[in-house]
Amino acid sequence: MSTLIIISTLPIILLYIGLYKAQKALLPVTIIGLLVALGLAIAQWNNSAQPIYHGMMLFDNFSIAFSSITIISTILIIFLSKGYFEKISSHIAEYYAIMLFSLAGIIVMVSFYNLTMLFIGIEIMSVSLYILAGIKKSDFASNEAALKYFLMGAFSTGFLLFGITLLYGASGSFNLEAIRNYVVEHPRNIDPMFYTGLLLIIVGLCFKVGAAPFHFWTPDVYEGSPTLITAFMSTVVKTAGFAAFLRLFTSCFAPIADFWVPVLLVITIITLFIGNITALYQQSFKRMLAFSSISHAGYLLFAIVALGASSANNVFIYATAYSIASIIAFGALILVQQQSGSDNFESFNGLSKKNPFLALVLTIGMLSLAGIPLTAGFIGKFFMFTGALKQYQVLLVILAVINAIISIFYYFRVIIAMYFNDADRAELTIPVYYKFVLGLSAIVTILIGIYPGFISGLI
């Protein structure tokens, strides 16, 4: 709970710092505050957690693990923000504050024990993201992204809220334990209204995580939003969405898996093929990453389709690997965009000759996203596939392997551009904090790939 309190009050402190024009203090105060919140979260590890506030929240190991990875990812992204927001506006305190308000909603999302808190967490996160997507007020693409995100987000929230209402009407409670008890006590005469609510919740959550066929907002919003905000949405927000998805289904709906698993199985297969095949045809590196995030949503759905004791651990490993590799990709994209003004694959031509360090870390990130051995991405896919095979989802694993092979093509396009395509370009100036974030992320990616016990088995 201390973590949530700090992350909720830190944005207010930042707004006061901005009010008194102490702009140079914003970044260090933000980093220090997030590190304190992270330390307090880790300090509660293995405590005998019990639901608090009348069963509204539960800060157990599951919550601590996902809170920690979202906080760490936010710290790395905020390091990349130095000098970024200043180019958009002179009032930068608001941007840091809004990102942290969004993170507060994310902490609620991964710690809820009542459907009311799930809804509140999603809304706190989403409203902040609507603003962040449109922070470039003079940029038409940013404005369009914010409007699309708001309309689609409101639409999906309607599905989610209606589904929660129907679950309450059938079970008489918003509490996860009470809903599970209702399912266990009525194995053969569950109210049809309950099943309808469950399907609506699946639709709402699939909208939030960008799973097909509810993905159509994702490419345009990711492409139109500022690159730094896209990095935040595709890593921290997606991790939180799947953590909430998994917590809800593990706690409440496991006994009736025969009803909803076929639905999610179809969604998973569609998501994998739409994400990977569409990414093949993209000429924009940023838009490719957007469709790539859709395909990774398909892999993350494995843990829910093959729901079991290891699902939480599998999602944690995969989300960690994906987040770190994506931060590398978006960090490199920001630097290349600043030089060329473009996010096309051609913008990376000849990068290895002028900036070998940047080309190396980006190569590691691409290899991890493609799931090549000795990277964290391979370990993430391995755990996902193993979990699915334990649940006899052999066909799903075969289709996923085919999609993983497809993904190698578009991830290797940028590697080929950097190492084999010549271009007259100047050397990029890489700030120290970019070198720190990109270098650290690359080392962790390799470390997890070689020694997965580094994070496996935590949950």
Summary of the structure (lengths in Angstrom):
residues: 459
radius of gyration: 21.2
end to end distance: 18.8
largest distance: 70.2
contacts: 1716
relative contact order: 0.09
helix: 78%
strand: 2%
